[in-house]
Amino acid sequence: MKLYRILYGVLGAVLLVGTILTGKHGLSEENQKIYEDAAALQGEVDEIGFEKFYMRDYKVRFFDGNVDYVISGDNVEKEDALFTTFVGTTYEVNGEYQVILPTVENFAQMFQFLGTAESLAEGVMNFTEEEYGAEEHIATLWHEAMHAYQMTYYKTEILALLEDNVLQENIEDVIISSVDGNQDVVELYKKQTEILNKAYGAESLAEKKAYIEDYLKLQKERRKLLSEEACAVEDYFETAEGTARYIESRVYGFQEGNEAFEKQYTGQTEYQKGSGKYYTAGMLKCYLLDELNPDWKTGYDFSVSLTELLEAL
C-alpha cells in the first residue's frame, strides 16, 4: 500500500466514469470560486499555528468525470485525469504532492449513487448528501491540503509512526481485524470515547486534565490487548488523519460559525468501524492540546503521536 495516497471521504469507494460532467468547456465558475474562497481563508488558517502550511503551495486537481482541471495560483489547465474514479486524496505527481478532488457537483452527486457517508468508508466522510455544498467542499479541500503539507515536509516522520511490517499490507484491514474484531477492545474504546468527549466539553482545565488521565489509563489497559502493529496503525491514523480532520473542522467553523461546527463535528458517541473513529479522536485531541498546551504546534513534525503529546502534559 502506498501510504501517501491517503483517501478521504471515499476511501475504497469506486465510482466508474459515467455521464456526470462539470461542463464541456472548462472548470465551472462554482469550483473556481470554491478554490478562491478556500485560499482567502489562509489568514485564519495561519492563526491555527502549523508552520509553512499554505494551501496555494499545492496544485489542486478538480476531476469532472473526464479530465482534471489543475489550479496552480491563478492558472487553470486541463490535464488527463490521474484517477478514473471519484476520490478525494493527495498524491505525488512529478515529485510534488497535489490535492485531488472531484468537482463539487460530482462530490455531492456521489451520495446519490453510494448512499450516505457511512456507506462510503465506515464513517470516514463527515458530511451527508443533504449537507454537502461549497462550504463543505472548501473544508474538504483544506483537509487534503493538510495531507499534502504533511507528506511534503514530514513524510519520513509520519511513516515512522508505523511498524515496518505494516507498510506491506492494507492498514485499514489491521483495524478491522485486530480492533473491531475484538469485543473487549471495542468496549474499552467506547469508554475512552465517552471520556474524551467529556474532556472536550469540560469547562475547567483541571477537569480536562483529570479526564485525560482517565483516558490514558484506559488506553494502556486496552492496548495490552493489541499487537504493536495495531497500536502503530492507531497512532498513524490519529496523527495523520486526526490533524487533517482538525484543520477541516476549523475551516468549516470559520465559514459556518461555532454552533454549526459543534453540531457537525463534536458529540460523536456511536462506535465507528474502520479508521473513521481515529479521525474524530485525533481531532478532539488537537482541540484539547490547544487548551492545555497552546504552543504544541510550534515545531511539531508529526514524529510523535497526539497521545504522546497528551501524556507529556
C-alpha positions as a printed Julia matrix, in Angstrom:
313×3 Matrix{Float64}:
   0.0    0.0     0.0
   1.29   3.47   -0.87
   0.62   5.35    2.36
   0.97   8.75    0.74
  -2.16   8.0    -1.25
  -4.45   9.0     1.59
  -8.06   8.7     0.51
 -10.55  10.92    2.28
 -14.32  10.7     2.14
 -14.49   7.94   -0.43
 -11.76   5.68    0.87
 -12.07   2.46   -1.08
 -15.24   3.56   -2.88
 -15.2    3.23   -6.64
 -17.49   5.14   -8.97
 -16.85   4.4   -12.63
 -16.66   7.3   -15.03
 -20.12   7.95  -16.39
 -22.21  10.82  -17.51
 -21.56  13.27  -14.66
 -19.66  16.14  -16.22
 -18.99  19.62  -14.94
 -19.16  21.04  -18.42
 -17.77  20.63  -21.87
 -15.57  23.67  -21.99
 -13.8   24.01  -18.66
 -13.95  24.15  -14.91
 -17.19  25.65  -13.68
 -17.28  29.05  -12.02
 -18.58  27.39   -8.84
 -15.45  25.28   -8.48
 -13.18  28.2    -9.31
 -14.93  30.21   -6.63
 -14.52  27.34   -4.14
 -10.78  27.41   -4.74
 -10.62  31.2    -4.4
 -12.75  31.22   -1.24
 -10.61  28.45    0.24
  -7.43  30.4    -0.49
  -8.99  33.5     1.05
  -9.11  31.69    4.4
  -5.3   31.46    4.54
  -5.08  34.22    7.15
  -7.39  32.37    9.52
  -5.55  29.1     8.91
  -2.23  30.83    9.65
  -3.57  31.58   13.12
  -4.06  27.85   13.77
  -0.3   27.54   14.0
   1.07  24.88   11.66
   4.28  26.3    10.26
   4.68  26.74    6.49
   1.15  25.45    5.81
  -0.06  27.33    2.72
  -2.82  25.97    0.52
  -1.55  27.73   -2.59
   1.72  25.8    -2.32
  -0.1   22.77   -3.71
  -1.76  22.28   -7.05
  -5.42  21.33   -6.83
  -6.86  18.94   -9.4
 -10.64  19.03   -9.85
 -11.83  15.84  -11.59
 -15.01  16.37  -13.59
 -15.65  12.75  -14.55
 -13.5   13.01  -17.64
 -10.41  15.18  -17.11
  -8.6   17.02  -14.31
  -8.7   20.81  -14.16
  -5.47  21.74  -12.41
  -5.34  25.01  -10.49
  -1.95  26.48   -9.64
  -2.22  30.0    -8.32
  -4.27  31.93  -10.86
  -3.78  29.4   -13.67
  -6.21  26.63  -14.65
  -5.07  23.92  -17.06
  -6.81  20.81  -18.37
  -4.86  17.56  -17.98
  -5.5   13.85  -18.26
  -7.21  12.51  -15.15
  -4.94  10.86  -12.62
  -7.76   8.56  -11.48
 -10.83   7.34  -13.29
 -12.76   7.16  -10.04
 -14.09   9.92   -7.86
 -11.79  10.22   -4.86
 -10.61  12.9    -2.51
  -6.92  12.4    -1.86
  -3.42  13.8    -2.01
  -0.97  12.2    -4.41
   2.59  12.68   -5.58
   2.75  13.93   -9.18
   6.11  14.6   -10.82
   7.84  14.93   -7.48
   5.28  17.16   -5.77
   2.19  16.42   -3.71
  -1.06  17.63   -5.2
  -4.65  17.73   -3.97
  -7.16  15.71   -5.99
 -10.88  16.34   -5.57
 -13.99  15.68   -7.62
 -15.76  18.84   -8.69
 -18.31  19.89   -6.09
 -21.1   18.75   -8.41
 -19.63  15.27   -8.59
 -18.75  15.03   -4.91
 -22.33  15.81   -3.94
 -23.7   13.56   -6.7
 -21.77  10.58   -5.34
 -24.16  10.35   -2.43
 -26.99   9.61   -4.84
 -25.02   6.64   -6.16
 -23.47   5.33   -2.98
 -25.79   6.47   -0.19
 -24.9    8.36    2.95
 -21.44   8.93    4.32
 -21.46   5.82    6.48
 -21.69   3.54    3.43
 -18.71   5.22    1.79
 -15.98   4.5     4.28
 -17.37   3.37    7.62
 -17.69   6.91    8.9
 -14.56   8.45    7.37
 -16.58  11.04    5.49
 -18.03  13.68    7.8
 -20.89  15.02    5.67
 -24.13  13.69    4.23
 -25.72  14.39    0.86
 -28.14  16.96    2.27
 -25.32  18.9     3.9
 -22.74  18.89    1.14
 -22.1   22.11   -0.75
 -19.5   24.78   -1.33
 -18.61  25.3     2.34
 -18.14  21.57    2.88
 -16.03  21.29   -0.28
 -13.79  24.09    0.96
 -13.34  22.27    4.26
 -12.55  19.06    2.37
 -10.03  20.89    0.18
  -8.19  22.11    3.28
  -8.28  18.6     4.74
  -6.48  17.27    1.69
  -4.11  20.24    1.6
  -3.11  19.26    5.13
  -2.13  15.83    3.84
  -0.12  17.42    1.02
   1.65  19.53    3.65
   2.3   16.5     5.86
   3.77  14.46    3.05
   5.81  17.33    1.62
   7.57  18.2     4.86
   7.11  15.26    7.23
   6.66  12.1     5.19
   9.54  10.27    6.89
   8.32  11.18   10.38
   4.7   10.21    9.68
   5.57   6.86    8.15
   7.93   6.18   11.07
   4.83   6.01   13.28
   4.08   2.67   11.62
   5.8   -0.61   12.21
   7.87  -1.73    9.2
   5.73  -4.77    8.54
   2.56  -2.67    8.42
   3.81  -0.98    5.26
   3.32  -4.21    3.35
  -0.42  -4.51    3.92
  -3.66  -2.57    3.94
  -3.57  -0.7     7.23
  -7.37  -0.37    7.26
  -7.55  -4.18    7.44
  -5.38  -4.14   10.56
  -8.02  -2.05   12.33
 -10.94  -4.12   11.13
  -9.38  -7.42   12.19
  -7.4   -6.53   15.32
  -9.52  -3.75   16.81
 -13.06  -4.03   15.5
 -12.88  -7.82   15.68
 -12.06  -7.89   19.39
 -15.14  -7.16   21.5
 -13.11  -6.45   24.66
 -11.11  -3.85   22.75
 -14.29  -2.35   21.32
 -15.9   -1.99   24.74
 -12.85  -0.26   26.18
 -12.67   2.05   23.17
 -16.31   3.04   23.72
 -15.45   4.02   27.3
 -12.47   6.0    26.03
 -14.67   7.82   23.52
 -17.07   8.82   26.29
 -14.22  10.14   28.43
 -12.64  12.02   25.52
 -15.93  13.76   24.8
 -16.28  14.69   28.46
 -12.76  16.1    28.42
 -13.57  18.2    25.37
 -16.78  19.51   26.95
 -15.34  20.17   30.43
 -15.28  23.82   31.46
 -12.12  23.95   33.53
  -8.59  22.94   32.58
  -8.35  20.91   35.78
 -11.38  18.87   34.75
  -9.96  18.34   31.29
  -6.67  17.08   32.73
  -8.48  14.71   35.08
 -10.49  13.23   32.21
  -7.35  12.92   30.11
  -5.65  10.98   32.92
  -8.62   8.58   33.0
  -8.48   8.29   29.23
  -4.78   7.45   29.23
  -5.25   4.79   31.93
  -7.86   3.07   29.78
  -5.6    3.48   26.76
  -2.85   1.48   28.48
  -5.33  -1.19   29.55
  -6.82  -1.51   26.06
  -3.5   -1.56   24.27
  -2.33  -4.53   26.32
  -4.89  -6.44   24.25
  -3.46  -5.2    20.93
  -0.38  -6.04   18.93
   2.35  -3.44   18.42
   1.26  -3.36   14.8
  -2.32  -2.38   15.65
  -1.13   0.25   18.12
   1.13   1.74   15.45
  -1.74   1.93   12.97
  -3.93   3.67   15.55
  -1.2    6.25   16.21
  -0.76   6.8    12.49
  -4.45   7.38   11.79
  -4.97   9.64   14.8
  -1.93  11.74   13.95
  -2.19  11.98   10.16
  -5.97  11.94    9.79
  -6.84  13.49   13.14
  -4.85  16.63   12.38
  -6.4   16.8     8.89
  -9.9   16.46   10.37
  -8.94  19.16   12.87
  -7.97  21.53   10.03
 -11.13  20.64    8.15
 -13.3   21.34   11.19
 -11.58  24.65   11.9
 -12.12  25.78    8.31
 -15.75  24.7     8.49
 -16.13  26.71   11.69
 -14.54  29.78   10.09
 -17.26  29.68    7.45
 -20.33  28.49    9.34
 -19.72  29.57   12.92
 -19.19  27.75   16.2
 -22.72  26.4    16.59
 -22.61  24.71   13.19
 -19.12  23.42   13.94
 -20.2   21.86   17.23
 -23.22  20.21   15.6
 -21.19  18.8    12.73
 -18.01  17.68   14.46
 -18.49  17.04   18.17
 -20.59  14.73   20.3
 -19.87  11.53   18.34
 -20.77   8.66   20.65
 -21.51   5.66   18.44
 -18.66   3.24   17.79
 -17.28   3.56   14.26
 -15.83   0.57   12.5
 -12.73   1.09   10.4
 -10.43   4.09   10.64
 -13.1    6.79   10.97
 -13.05   6.73   14.76
  -9.42   7.84   14.76
 -10.19  10.9    12.64
 -12.6   12.04   15.36
 -10.4   11.08   18.31
  -7.37  12.76   16.78
  -9.35  15.91   16.09
 -10.59  16.11   19.69
  -7.05  15.58   20.97
  -5.92  18.54   18.87
  -8.56  20.73   20.48
  -7.58  19.54   23.97
  -3.93  20.26   23.23
  -4.92  23.75   22.06
  -6.33  24.44   25.51
  -3.75  22.65   27.64
  -0.61  23.37   25.61
  -1.37  26.22   23.17
   2.12  26.1    21.66
   2.04  22.4    20.79
   2.08  23.05   17.04
   5.27  25.12   17.2
   7.95  22.91   15.73
   5.62  19.9    15.57
   6.97  17.45   12.99
   4.49  14.55   13.35
   7.21  12.26   14.72
   5.26  11.72   17.95
   1.63  10.77   18.26
  -1.09  13.01   19.64
  -1.47  10.58   22.55
   2.21  11.07   23.42
   1.64  14.82   23.44
  -1.24  14.36   25.88
   0.93  12.12   28.06
   3.55  14.89   28.21
   1.13  17.48   29.59
